[in-house]
Amino acid sequence: MTVTRPEQRPDDLAAAGKRELQTFKALRHRNYRLLWISLIVSAVGTWVQIVAQSLLVLDITHNSAPALGAVSLAQAASFFLFALIGGSIADRTDKRRFLLITQSLSMILAFVLGILTITGVIQVWMIVLLAFCSGTILSFDQPARSSLVPILVPQEDLMNAISLQTIVFNGSAFIGPTLAGLSLGLFDLLGKQVGLQGNHLGYAGNFFLNGISFFGVLFVLYRLRLSEGAVQASTERRGPLLGSIRASLGVVKRDAILPWVLSGYGALLFFGPSTSLILPIFARQTLHLTAFELGLLFSASGLGIILGALIVASLGDIEYKGTLLLISFLLWSGALIVFALSRTLWLSILALLLLGIAQNGISNPTITLMQTRVPPQMRGRVMSLNSLLVMGLRPLGDFPASALISFIGGPFTVLISAAIVGFYTLYLLIARPILRSL
């Protein structure tokens, strides 16, 4: 009689197969899979525009760091004004239909920026104004998008879905900036062929590419079919707007963990200058790189975030999220110090790779805790806090950072940023042991 060895049993083989697919298990849900793929395409387009817009600002202002900071400040101001309102409205509406509106408006703004650029009338104040309008739209879009994810996947797959969601925007930085550098050159070459070399055709072409990238998301959102029960469970009954905002803030404030997690995340985002600020400055003033090499720097950070997202996704719903958070904070500070001291392209790429891995190790557990420690009907408002931090607090921190860069230079500014975040992490590690027990 043939005896089947335990390791050959079909149920064990099936379990092994499930473990192997743990990294991408949220993609087995059709609605989430379609939305995820379409958002990757759109996010690549967004990164193409981020790189082109940063270089355009530096081009028309003769390498002014404060001008870049002003663009970031305009976007930050819009988030501080509208993020909490956007989260509250997201909790009260059909998120799919709401996203159809916000994504359409974002697409229109990309085309407007492209038209202003190719016609040669673009000025810094126009970019600042469009950045404010874009931030206003994102203040409503991002809470709705984040709170849509728990409708598309069951709770046991939520952390995995959030990890994969991280790849959508941050991970697309691996492809988008490199594509931006290549397309800038190609569009400029095309402009010379048709006699438009003075009209910033390279920048305008990238803005048009971003506008086109929204069509896939709009098509998928239009085709999504969601359970009526899940939509109703995630929708709050109507009531006073300000009262609903206060209620969600009260839930976060009374939680034993969320205030400290968010304070650490907020410190990193405010004191840690964004890559959209420091990379163009370092590329032009410190490393003396071409547009293509600048794209490589952005891509290194994006690749690190992809690797970090895959690592966290493979871990699944891990027990010690606090330990992961604190280790990632320290790794982030160390990698930023190495980047500040680097004077070679390849060492800078390595530092940014580690920085991206650490950033995901911070953002993913933070977002998961925000999603799982509040009632479902409050997720939009609570996730608006994440939008406020990422899209509001970070650009707000970029403005004083850009001014400091003008006085003491990029490397010293980045060293100071890394030291502040590192010391605050040590404080949380020592003074708040509850975080280590998460």
N, C-alpha and C positions, 0 to 999 in steps of 0.2 A: 504494500500500500504506500502510495506516495504521500508524504507529509509536507504540507506547506509551511515553510519557515515563517515565523512571526513577521519578519521584515518584508515578506512578500505578500502579505495579505492585502486584498484590494482596498479595505478601508484605511489601512496604514498608508498605502500608496496614494490614495485620494487625499489623506491629511497632509502628506508631504507635498503634494501638488498645490494644495491650498496655501501652505507656508511659503512655497516658492512664489506664489502670486500675491503675497501679502502686500508687496510694495504698491501694486496697482489695483487692489481689490475694489476700490470705490468705482472704478471704471466699468465694472460689470453691470452697473445701473445705467440703462440706456439714456435717460434724460440728462444725467450728470455727465456721461461720456460725450454726448453731442455738444453740450454747452462748454465743456472743458476744452475740446478741440477747437471750437470756434473762438473762444477767448484767447487761446494761444496765438492764433493768427492776428487777432486785434491787438494783443499786447506787443507783438513784434513790431507792428505798425506804430504803436505808441512810443516804443524805444527809438525807432527810426526818427520820429519827430523830436524826442527829447534831445538827442545828440545834435541834430540839425539846428534846433532852436538855440541851444547853448552856443554853438559855433557862430550862428548868425548874430546873436547879441554881442559876442566878443568881436566879431568882424566890424559891425557898424558902430561900435563904441571904442574901438582900438584897445581891446583886451582889458575892459573895465570889470573888475570883480564886483564892485558895488552894483553895477547894472544887472549882473546875474542875480545878485542878492535881492534886488528890487523885484525881479520877476518872481522869485521864490516867495518874497514877502506878500506880493499881491495874491498869490494862490493861498498862502497861509491865512490871510485876512478873510478870504471867502469861507474857508473851513471853520474858522472861529465864529463867523456870523451864522452859518447855516448847517453845520454838521449835525448838531443835536436835533434841530428841526427836521432835517432830512431823515434821521433815524426814526423819529416819531411818526413821520408820514409813511415811512416804509412799513412800520408795524400796522398801519391802518389800511393798506392798499393791497391789491393783487400785485405781487412783486413782479410777475412776468410782464404784465401790461405796463407797469411803471418803468421797468427797464427798457422797454421798447421806446418810450419817450426819451429817457435820459441818453441812451446810446445814439438815437437819431440826432439829438442836439449836439453831442460830442462830435459826431461825424461832420455836421455842418460847420462847426468851429474850425476843424482841420482844413476844410476846403476854403474857408474864408481866409485863414492864415496863408494858405498857398496862393490864393489870388492876389492878396496884398503884396506878397513877396515877389511874384513873377511880374507884376505890373510896375515894380520899382518904387512904390509909395510907402513901403514898410518903414516904420520908425519904432524906437524902443518903447514909447508910450503905448503904441498899438499892441505890442507884444505883452506889455504889462496888463493892459485892459483885457486882452484875450485870455491871459493866464488867470485873471480874476474870474472871468465868465466860466472858464473850464473848471476851476476849482469849485465854483458854485454848483455846477451840474454834477460833479463828482461827489459833492457833499450829500446829494440825494441818491446818486447811483450806487456808491460803494456799500452803504448799509443795506440797501435792498438786495444787492448781489450777494453779500455775505449771508444774510438771513434767508436767502433762497436755497442755499446749499443744504441745510438740514431738512428741507422739504424733499430734496432729490435723493437723499441717501438715508438709511436707518442710522440710529445713534451709534451703533457699534462700529460703523464705518466712517464716523464723522471726522476723527482725527486724521485718518488716512486721506479723506477727501480734502481736508484743510491743507495737509501737506502737499497734495497734488495741486491744490489751488494756488499755493505759494509759487509753484513753478510757472503758473500762467503769466504773471506779470514780472516778477523778479527774475525767474529763470529765463524768460524771453530776452533778458539783457544779454544772454550768451550769443543770440543770433542777431537781434535788432541792431546793436551798435556796429557790428562788423558789416552788416548789410547797409547801414547808414553811410559808413565810410566809403564803401564800394559805389553805392548809388550816387553819392555826392560827386565823385569823380566822373562817373558815367554821364550824369545829367549835365555837368559842366562841360564835358567834351561835346555832348550833343548841342549845348548852347553855342559853343564856338562854331560848330558846323553851320548853324542856322543864323548866326549873327546876334545871339542874345547873351553873350558872355558877361555883360554888365548888369544883368537883371537877376542875379542870384538864382539861376535856374536850378542849380543843384539843391539848394535849400527848399525851393518851392516844390520840386519833384518829390522830395521826401515827405513834405506835408500832404501832398496829394496821395501818396502811397498810404499814409496813415488813414486818410479819409476813406479810401477804397476798402481798407481792412475791416471796417465796421460792418460791411454788408453780410458777412458770414454770421456774425452774432445776431444781427437783426433777423435773418432768415430762421436760425435755430430758435430764437425766442418766440417767433411767430408760430413755429410748428410744435412747440412744447405743449404737452397735454398733462396737466397736473390733477391729482386727486382733489376733489372738492372738499373732502374732509380735512386733508392736510393743509389746504389753503386757509380754511376757516379756523383751524387750530392755531395757525401762526399769525392770525389777524386779530388785533385788539378791537374791542368795541369802542365806538367813538366816545370822546370825552374832551375835557379841556386840554389843549395842546401843552401848555406850560405845566399843568398838573401831571401829565403823563411823563414829561421829561424829568420832573422832580422825583417821580416815583422810581424811575429806572436808576437815577443817580443815587437814590437812597438805598436801593438793593445792593449796588456796588459798594457803597460806603460801609454798609453793615456787614459785608462779607469779611471773614477773617483773613483772607488771602489776597483778593483782587486789588485792594488799594496798594499793597506793597509791590505786587507784580507790575501793576500799571505805573507806579512811580519809577521803578527801575527801567522799564521800557521807555517811559517818557524822558528820563535822564539821557538815555542813549540817543534817542531821536533828536533831542534839543541840542545837546552838547557835541554829538557826533555829526560833523558836516556831511551832507549827502554827496554821493558820487557824482551827481549832476553838477555840483559846485566845484568839488576839489579836482576831479579828473581833468576837465578842460584847463584849469589853472596850472596843474602840475605838468600837463602835456605841453603847454605853451611856454611856461616860465622856468620849469625845473628840469624836466626830462627832454624837452625840445623834440617832440614827436610829430609825426605826420598825422593827418586825419585818420588814415587806416590804422596806425598804431594806437591812436586814442580809442578807436573802436575795439582793439584788442584788450585794452584796459577795462572798458565797460563789459566786454564779453567774459573776462576772467572773473569779475565779480558775479556776473550772472551764472557762470558755470559753477562757481562755489555754492550759490544758492540752490541750483539744481541738485548738486551732490548732497547738500544739507537736507533738502526736501526728501530726496530718495532715502537717505539714512533714517530720518525721522519716520517716514512712511513705513519703512521696513520694521521699525521697532513696534509699530502698532500703538495701542492704547497703553503706554508704559506707565508703571506705577510711580516712578520717581521723577516727576516732571520738574520739581524744584531743583534737584541736583543738575539736571540737564540745563536748566535756565542759568544757574550760577556758573557752571563750567563754560557755557557758551559766552556769557558776559566777559569772563576773564580772557578767553581766547580772542574775542572781538577786540578788546583793548590791546592785547599783545600784537595782533596782526596789524592794527592801525599804526602802532609805534614803528613796526618794521617798514610799513609803507612810507611813513614820514621820513625815515632815515635813508630810504633807498634812493640810489641815483642811477640805477640801471633798469631797463625795461623788464627783464625777466624776473628780477627780484620783486619788482612792483607787481607783476602778474601773480607771483606766488603769494604775496601778502594779500592781494585782493581775493584770491581764491579762498584762502583761510577766512578772510573777513566775511565772504558770502556764506560759507558753511556755518560760521558762528551766528550770523544774522538770522539764519533760518532756525537754528537751535534756540533762539530767543523768541522770535515772532510766532512760531508754530504752537509751542505750549501756551503762550500768552493768549492767543486767539482761541485755542481749544478750551482753556479755563473760562474765558469770557462767554463762550457759547454754551457750556455745560453747567455753569453755576448760577444761571438765571432762568426764569420761566420762558418757554418758547415764544410767548407773545411779546416778550421784551427784548428779543434778540436784535431786532433792528436798531433800537435805541442804544443798547449796550455796544453793538458793533459800530455805531456812530462815534463812540469814544475812540475806537481803534482808528477810524478815519480821521478823527480830530488829531490824534497823535501823529499818525504817519504822514498825512497830507497837510496838516496845519502846524503842529509843533515843530516838525523837522524843517519845513521852509522858514518858519519864524526864527529858528536857530541859525539858519543859513545867512540871515541878514547881518547879525553881529559878527559871525564868522568871516563873512566877506570883507567887512570893514577891518577886522583884525588882520586878515591876509594883506590888506593894503599897507598896514603899519609894520608888521613883523615878518611877513612872508608866509607862504603856504605850509612849509615843513614845521615851523614852530607852532603855528595855529593848530595843526593836526595833533602834534605832541601834547599840547595842553588839553585838547578834547579827549584824547585817549586816557590821560591821567585822571581827569575828572570822573569819567565813567568807571575806570578801574577802581578808584578809591570808594566810590559810592557802592560798587558791587561788594567790596570787602566789608563795608558797613552792614549791608544786608546779610552777608554771610555770617557775621559775628553777632549782630544785634537782633536778627530776626530768624531764629532757628526754625520757626514754623515753615519757612520756605524750603528748608532742606528735607522736611518730612512729607512734602507733597507727593 
